[in-house]
Amino acid sequence: MIRFPLATSSWDDAEQAALSRVIASDRYSMGPEVEAFERDFARFTGSRFAVMVNSGSSANLIMVAALRYTQNPDLRLMPGDEVIVPAVSWSTTFFPLHQYGLHLKFVDIDAETLNYDLTALAGAIGSRTRAIMAVNLLGNPNDFDAIRDLIGNRRIVLIEDNCESMGASLNGRQAGTFGVMGTFSCFFSHHISTMEGGLVVTDDEELYHIMLALRAHGWTRNLPQQNRLTGTKSDDPFEESFRFVLPGYNLRPLEMSGALGRAQLQKLPALTLGRRANGARWQQAMADHPVLRIQTETGSSSWFGFSLVLRPESGLTRKQVLARFAQMGFETRPIVSGDFTRNPVLSLMDHSLHGQMVNAAQIDRQGFFIGNHHYDIGDAIDLVAGFRG
């Protein structure tokens, strides 16, 4: 019996009312509720634009696709260009890059923060590097000051997969806004839930207009009259009904998801504070734990979950520890994907490894994570703090 699940709901009457509002409107496909949520979310992150799609994975897809079709030579990515990625992330961080013909160069993570090993990243950046995908893992922002120093004046595009770190910040700035674009997820287990859903934020108007077209079939119907993709649209809506200008997709979210997002976004500051309160207690309780090592916070983490890595000197195996945690009532998972470079799918992808994935391999063999929530989970924290084997 699961006493401490990985994810729980934060819905209440507000979400029920949002769903009822959509049902009463009889409008279910993407419309004014989605548009309102996009405006609200852009305002929350301090971005000019936000585009909602049907998942965080789709958000990564249109983010990468937009860099293929931009006319800005400083941002455009072409097949064969090298993109640096961390060895630990979710699969759909990597797949859109492969699907657009890019070369993925994998770099090890830092054993403490679980984000980029900055020394390894510095060594990986070369003359072929055209982009860096920064992934903020389990609520923890990367050290973006250091990453920007590494990029310097080079023509390298920084993009962010922030799907696990909504509400996190660094030096007062929202994670997901340090790159030219950043992605977010609203899946059930994430910081807010719209059932399924994701967003991309950007300050670049051309990229915004490209993503509007890519999201819905590659047509012009959803573009403003004056736009950075086609210039001026026809005044005749019939002419623009099925005018296709990009090889797009159907990644549109539902009106229900937009309405839910509006309700959930109002709660997000309080939800994040609850997670951070648990995170503070977690760090204090787990300091110098003799068996398990935890993630080191960068900036203000939104503590998606609590990672645990078995110390080699403990003499325990992960299988033993996971069995004991199951007995205590914990639902557990690998730390994201573990070391993604160990997956068979890599044989189908154009990629290279920058050195050995030492820390990612340790996460893969000895790591796991448990859930964090927006409410007090002191009893769970105390149980883990008292664990000795």
C-alpha positions, -999 to 999 in steps of 0.1 A, spaced: 0 0 0 14 34 -11 15 58 19 38 83 2 30 86 -35 51 104 -61 23 127 -71 -10 140 -56 -37 164 -68 -40 201 -59 -74 204 -75 -105 216 -56 -137 236 -64 -117 261 -85 -108 234 -110 -143 219 -110 -157 254 -117 -132 258 -146 -142 226 -162 -179 235 -157 -173 268 -174 -159 251 -205 -187 226 -206 -213 254 -204 -195 273 -232 -197 242 -255 -163 252 -269 -138 224 -264 -110 229 -289 -83 255 -284 -99 290 -278 -102 319 -254 -94 299 -222 -61 288 -237 -53 323 -249 -61 337 -214 -39 311 -198 -10 319 -222 -13 356 -213 -13 348 -175 16 324 -178 37 348 -198 30 375 -171 39 350 -144 73 341 -159 81 377 -170 81 367 -207 66 385 -236 50 354 -251 38 320 -241 24 292 -264 4 264 -248 6 229 -263 -7 194 -254 24 183 -234 58 193 -222 72 169 -248 54 188 -275 67 220 -260 103 207 -266 93 197 -301 81 231 -313 109 248 -294 135 229 -315 114 231 -347 112 269 -343 150 271 -343 150 252 -376 126 276 -393 137 309 -380 152 334 -404 176 347 -378 210 333 -387 222 337 -350 194 313 -339 189 290 -368 199 253 -363 205 232 -394 209 194 -397 243 183 -385 247 212 -361 260 201 -326 238 206 -296 252 198 -261 228 180 -238 231 166 -202 234 128 -197 204 128 -174 170 140 -186 138 128 -199 137 111 -234 118 139 -251 145 164 -242 166 145 -267 142 131 -293 132 164 -310 169 173 -315 174 139 -332 143 143 -353 156 176 -367 189 160 -377 210 176 -350 241 160 -335 237 154 -297 269 157 -276 263 143 -242 280 158 -211 281 144 -176 261 159 -147 273 173 -114 270 147 -87 256 172 -62 233 195 -82 223 169 -108 226 196 -135 255 202 -158 290 194 -146 303 229 -155 339 217 -159 328 190 -183 305 215 -201 334 239 -206 355 212 -221 326 201 -244 320 234 -261 338 235 -294 338 250 -328 309 229 -340 287 237 -310 256 257 -320 233 252 -290 232 241 -254 201 225 -240 200 233 -203 178 210 -182 167 221 -148 164 188 -130 139 180 -103 131 216 -96 167 228 -94 179 256 -117 213 255 -135 240 280 -127 231 302 -156 256 329 -148 284 303 -152 268 289 -184 266 323 -200 302 330 -190 311 297 -208 292 308 -239 307 342 -239 305 359 -273 302 327 -293 273 321 -316 257 295 -293 220 293 -287 209 286 -251 175 268 -247 159 254 -215 139 223 -207 123 235 -175 95 209 -175 104 197 -140 111 231 -124 82 254 -128 83 280 -101 120 277 -95 142 309 -97 177 321 -98 187 356 -86 150 365 -87 145 354 -123 122 325 -132 138 293 -144 128 287 -180 135 323 -190 173 323 -192 174 308 -227 159 322 -260 131 298 -252 121 276 -223 96 248 -219 73 238 -191 50 208 -183 16 207 -167 13 170 -165 -5 155 -135 27 148 -115 42 183 -121 39 216 -102 5 224 -117 -17 201 -136 -39 207 -166 -43 169 -171 -20 170 -200 -3 202 -212 29 222 -217 41 257 -226 70 275 -243 79 310 -233 100 334 -253 107 371 -257 114 367 -295 84 376 -316 94 357 -347 99 325 -327 65 330 -311 48 334 -345 66 303 -359 54 283 -329 18 295 -334 19 280 -369 38 249 -360 13 241 -332 -16 239 -356 -8 222 -389 17 248 -400 -12 270 -412 -15 308 -409 -50 309 -394 -38 316 -358 -12 342 -367 -18 379 -361 -28 400 -391 7 415 -391 33 388 -382 70 380 -385 64 348 -404 43 358 -435 42 396 -432 6 407 -438 -23 382 -438 -52 384 -462 -82 403 -450 -103 374 -463 -104 347 -436 -115 321 -462 -81 326 -480 -62 320 -448 -83 290 -436 -60 264 -452 -28 283 -461 2 262 -450 36 278 -446 55 254 -423 55 216 -419 37 217 -386 18 194 -363 -14 192 -344 -2 199 -308 -32 221 -298 -44 219 -261 -80 216 -251 -100 245 -237 -104 225 -205 -66 224 -201 -65 262 -206 -92 268 -180 -75 244 -156 -42 262 -161 -58 296 -152 -71 281 -119 -39 263 -111 -16 292 -119 -34 313 -92 -23 286 -67 12 281 -80 30 306 -57 14 289 -26 21 254 -41 57 263 -46 61 277 -11 47 245 3 72 225 -17 100 248 -6 91 245 30 94 207 27 127 212 8 141 233 37 132 206 62 145 179 39 179 196 36 182 200 73 171 165 82 192 148 56 225 167 61 254 143 64 231 113 63 253 82 66 235 61 39 219 85 14 231 117 -4 206 143 -15 206 170 -43 223 203 -36 201 233 -42 210 260 -67 191 293 -64 156 287 -52 145 252 -62 109 243 -66 117 208 -53 98 187 -78 109 156 -59 136 144 -35 165 125 -51 185 100 -31 218 84 -40 232 55 -21 266 62 -6 291 35 -17 304 31 19 270 21 31 274 -15 21 238 -16 9 225 -23 -26 198 -2 -42 176 -33 -46 177 -37 -8 170 0 -1 141 1 -26 125 -30 -10 128 -13 24 113 19 11 84 0 -4 78 -16 30 77 19 46 51 29 20 71 50 -5 65 50 -42 99 53 -59 113 59 -94 147 63 -111 161 98 -111 144 109 -143 159 85 -170 191 76 -151 221 77 -175 203 82 -208 234 72 -228 229 36 -217 196 33 -236 195 12 -268 177 40 -287 210 59 -289 222 35 -316 196 52 -338 207 88 -330 236 109 -343 255 115 -310 288 115 -292 299 114 -256 322 140 -241 343 119 -218 329 93 -193 295 98 -178 308 90 -143 282 108 -122 254 99 -145 264 63 -142 263 65 -104 229 80 -105 218 52 -129 231 25 -106 225 39 -71 199 67 -74 162 70 -70 137 96 -60 106 100 -39 77 125 -41 75 160 -27 42 178 -24 26 212 -17 15 201 18 35 192 49 52 158 45 72 159 77 64 123 86 79 111 53 110 132 58 115 119 93 112 83 81 139 88 55 161 107 79 159 78 103 167 52 77 199 32 82 192 1 62 
